[in-house]
Amino acid sequence: MKNVFSILVTVAALIFMSASCDNGTDPVPDPFDGNVTSNISENTTWETGNVYTLGGRIAVLDGVTLTIEPGVIVKGEAGTGPNATALVVARGATLIAEGTPTQPIIFTSVADEIEPGDIASPNLDPTLNGLWGGVIVLGNAPISADAASVQIEGIPASDQNGLYGGSDASDNSGSIKYISIRHGGANIGEGNEINGLTLGGVGSGTTIENVEIVSNQDDGIEWFGGAVSVSNVVVWNTGDDAIDTDQAWSGTLNNFAIINPGDECFELDGGEGDFNEEHTITNGTILARDAEGLADLDDKGAAGTVGNSKVNMNNLYFLGIKEGQDFDDNPADLTASSMEVVLPAGTAVADFFTKGTDAFVTAVDSLSNTVGADISKLDSWSWAGVSGALNGL
């Protein structure tokens, strides 16, 4: 009898549970909330198909990995000064942001109505900038500055997650592939904006390739020391310099297109501390258009303690240049070769490439260049590519 009673109780319980399910009383999962309002203090994954919103300056903390899956959209809230939004990868943290050619990862503003699956913005013009901050990656690689580690520009001094620099040239901050960073460069103070992608003391163990910067108010990509190399880059419509190097960065920029920067196409500075290193810039196509200048290579370190910018530039193709733009450098610490330019009618190479740099440059007819970027590696996944901005390059 006891066994029969137990069976009846079990059956009754099952019937009750079934009825509860039928009545819709099962626990309902919490709805997805993509708002990110605090620093990332444990390993986290942002998943394909979702949109995440940065509510402020969000840091991935030391020892923590943030993984961003293909196709994710990350949007930054509006804000300036200490409230400027940004994603900061602190020293010792890891960012794995690996998009694909068909599913790039897009960082943009909350004003952008773009959704997962889109590449071009449906409502924002590719010249609109300063709507949020940008992406900042910091590491433990050597920098040439007044100290072994310093605070990155764009981050208030009170935030210790902004420190960068160290002694590990092969430091690994993660992997960044197929990303597009748009409409950033919020101002945090007088003359102090956030770059599209800032790389401070990032080591050579870090992978960075297939990166697009669109309409950043400040620079497109800026390196502060470190040894990381970057390949397959598009920088389009920056308000300031397209490519900016500082503090004896010693890596390579390979295969890139610059389109219409607001200031210099290249702003290349030397070390500021007790050593200087050479970096390499190769296989680039530069459409100058409204740029203030073609290149400004510092003839001394920013602190006046180290010599000229040390840079090797080769296989560069300049077009769309106009009167007043120049490649201005004392070539003592410049190694250059295989540079070509399409000149405006009635001008000479030396009108634009000054202080002896004309020796490295050959004038060519439009579209007859033999050097420059492999545009096929840049066009299918980038906004510049799908919009036609890379056509004819």
N, C-alpha and C positions, 0 to 999 in steps of 0.2 A: 504493500500500500504506500510505504514511504517513497519507493521509486516512482510510482505512478504520480504521486503528488509533486515530486521534483520535476518530472517531465512536464506536468501541467503548468507549473510556475515558469519554466523555461520557455514554453510555447507562448504563454501570455506576454512574457517580456519581449519576445521577438515580434509579436503582433503589435505591441505598443510602440516599439521602435520603428516598425514599418509605417505605422499610422503617423508617427511624428514626421517621418521623411515625407510622406504624402501630403502632410499639412504645411510643408515648407518651413519646418522649425529647425532644420539642420543649421549649424553654425555657418555664417556667410563670411568668406574671406574679406579682410579689409580691402577697400578699393585702393588701386595704385596711386601713390602720392609721389610725384617726381620732384617735389620741392626740397632743395638741399640748403639747409640753413645753419649747419654747424660743421666744424672741421671733421674730416674723415679719419677716424681713430681706430678702425678695424678693417680688415680686408673686405672690399666691397666690389660688387659687379653692377654696372649699369647695362641693362639688357636691350638687345635689338628690338625695335618696334616702339620704344618709349622715348618720351621727351622729358629731360631733366632741367630744372630751373635753379640757377645759382642765386641764392638770396643775398649774397654778400661776397666777401673775400673768403673763399673756401680753400683750406690747405689740406693736402694729403700728408699726414704726419710721418715722421721718421719711423721706419720699420713697417709701414703699412703699404699695401698694394691696392690701387684702384684700377680695375679692369673695365674698359669701355668697349662694348661689342660693336660689330659693324652696323652702320645705319643709324646709330643713336644721334639724336639732336640734343645739344646742350645749349640752353639759352640763359643769358645773363640779365639780371634786373638792371634798370637804370640806376646810376649812382656816380657821384664824383667825390673827390677828396678822400678821406678815410673810409667812405662808404662805397668806393668804386668796387665793382664786382670783378672777380678774377678766379681762375683755378690755379692754385699754387702747389707745385710738387716740391715739398721741402727736401733738404739734404737727407739722404738715407731712405726716402720714400721711393716708390716705384709706380710709374704710370704705364699700363699696357693698353694703348689705344690703337687698335689695329683694325682700320676699316678695310674695304676692298674697292676695286675699281667700280663696281656697281652699287656698293653701299658705303660711301665715304662717311666718316664721322664729321658732323658739322657743329661748330661752335658759333653762336650768333646772339643776337639781341632778342629780348622778349617781344619787341615790336615786330619781329619777323614772323610771318604766318606760315613759314615752311613747316612741312610735316615729314615724318619718316617716309622715304621713297623718293623725295624730291631732291634735286641738286640745285636748281636755280630758285632764288627767292620769288614767291608769287607777288610780293608787294613792295619790297625795298629796292631802291636803286643801288647799283654797285659803286656809287660814289659817296654814299651816306656813311659817316663815320662818327666815332666818339659816343656810341650808344651804351657801351659797357666797357669792361677792362680788356682782358686777354688771357693768354695761357703763359704761365711762368714755370720753367723747370730749372731746379737748382741742384748742384752736385758738389762733390768733394774733390774735383780736379783742380790743379794749380791755376792761379790767376796772378797777373802782374799788377799788384796794387800796393797800397801803403801797408797792408796787413795781409796775413795768410787767408783770412776770411773777412768779408765785408757785407753790408746790407745792399740788396738789390734795389735799383731804382724802381719806383712804382709801388713800393710797399713801405708803410710807415715804419720808422725806426723802432717803435714799440713792439712790433711783431717779430719775434725771434725766428719764425718760420721763413723770414726773408733773408737769412744769412746764407752765403755761398762761398765756395773755395775750400781748398785743402791740399793734400799731397798725393792723391791717388789719380793719376792721369787716366787710368783705365776704369774709373768708377762707372757704374751702370745704374742709370735712372729709369731704365725700362725700354719700351719699344713704341714708337709713334709712326703709323703708316696710314696713308690715305685719309688725311684730315684737312678741313677747310675752316679757317678762322676769319670771321667777318664782322665788320661794323664796330670794331673795338677802338681802344686807345683813350679811354676816359681819363680826364685830367685829375690828378690827385694834388696838384699844387702848381705854383708858378713855374711854367716851362717843364713840368714833370708829368709826362703821360705814360701810359702803359703800352708797350709794343704789342704787335700781334702775337708773336712768339718770342719770348725772352729766354735765353739759354745762359745761365750763370754758373760757371765752373762745372759744366756738364762733361763727363768723361767719355772716352772713346768706346767704352763698353755699351753705350747707349745707341740704339738704332733709331734714326730719324730719316724717313724718306717719304716722298709723295705728300708734300705739304703745300697748301695754298693759303695766302693771306690776301683778303679782299678789303679794301677801303678802311685801313686802320688810320686813326688820326695821327699817331706817331709813326715809328719805324715799322717796317714789315717784319724782318727777323733781325734781332740784335744778339750777338755773342759777347759775353764778358768772360774772357779767358776760356779755360777748358780745352778739351781736345776732341770733342765730338765732331763727326763729319755728317753732312746733310746732303741729300741728293733728290733730284726731281722736284723742283720748287717753282711755284708761280707766285709772284708778288705783283698785285694789280691795284692801282689807284691809292697808294699810301699818301697820307698828308705830309709826311716828312721823308726820311731816307728809305729806300727800298731795302738795302743791305747795309748793316752797320756792324763793325767789328771793333772790339776794345780789349785792353788788358791782356794782349799777347795770346789771343786764341790761336791754336795750332792745328786745327782740323782742315777739312776740305769741303768746299761747296761745289757740287758737280751737277751739271745739267739743270739749268734754270732759265726762266723767262721773267724779265722785269718789264712791266707795262705802266707808263705814265706815273712816276712818283712825283710828289709835290716838291721835294727838295733835291738832294743828290741821289743819283742811281746807286752810288757806292760812297759811304762814309767810312773810311778805314783808318783806324788809329792804332798807334803802337802801345807798348807796355807802359805802365804807370809806376811800376815798382823796380825791383833790382834785377829783372831779367826781361828778355824780349824773345819771342818765338815767331816763326813764319807760318802763315796760313796760305792756302791755295784756293784760287777761284778759277774754275775752268768750265768750258762748254756752256756758255751763256748767250742768250739773245736779249738785247736791251733795246726796247722801243721807248725812246726818251720822251717824246711829245712835250708836255708842259713842265718837265723837270727843270729845276734851277741850274743843275750842273750834271756832268757825266760822272765825275769822281772827284772826291776830295781826300787825298792821302796825307795824313798828318806828317809834318817834318820833324816832330819830336813827340815824346810821350805827353799825355795830357797834363802830367805833373811836372813836365820839363826835365825829368831825370833819366829818361831812356831815349834812344835814338829814333830814327824814322820808323814809320810803319814797315813791317817786313812782310811782303806779300808776293806771291807768284801768280800772275794772271796770264791766262792763255786761252786760245780758241774762243774769243769773244767777238760777237757781231753786234755793232751799233747801227741803229737806223732811226728815222723819225727825229733827227736832231735839228736844232735850229740855232740861229745866231745868239751868242751869249752863253751857251752851254760849253763847258770845257772839262777836260781831263787834266786836273791840275796837280802836279807832283814833281818833286825833285827825285829823279829815278835812282838815287844812290842805293836805296834798299828795296827797289822794285825790280823784280825779275819778270819780264813780259815777253810774249811771242805770239804770233799768229792771231793778231787782232785786225778786224776788218770793219769798215764804216761806209755807209751810203751818205755822201755829202750833199748838202744843198747846192744848187747851181751856182757857179761862180766862186766857190770857196775851195780852200786847200786843207789838207789834213792838219797842218800846223796851226790853222785858225782855231782848232778845237782841242787838239792834243798838244799841250804846251810843255815848256820846260824840258824839252828833249824826248818826251814820250811819243812824238810823231815817228820816231825811228822804229817803233814796234808795230805800226799800223799801216794797212794798205787800203786804199780807196777801191770800192767795187760798185758795180751797178746793182740796182735793186733786184733782189732775188737771185743774184749770181754769187752769193756768199758760199764759201767752202768751209766755214766754221760756224759755231753757234750751238744752240740747244737742239736735242732731238725732241721736237714738239709732240711726236706721236706718244711719248711717255707722259705727257702732261694734259692731253685734251679731253679724254673720255670721262674722267672722274671729277674734273674741276668746273666751277661755275664759269671761269674765263673760257674754258674749252667749249662747254655746251652753249654759251652765249655767242660764240663766234669771235671773241676778243683775241684769240690766238691765230685766227685765219691769216694767211699770208706771211706768217713768221717762219 
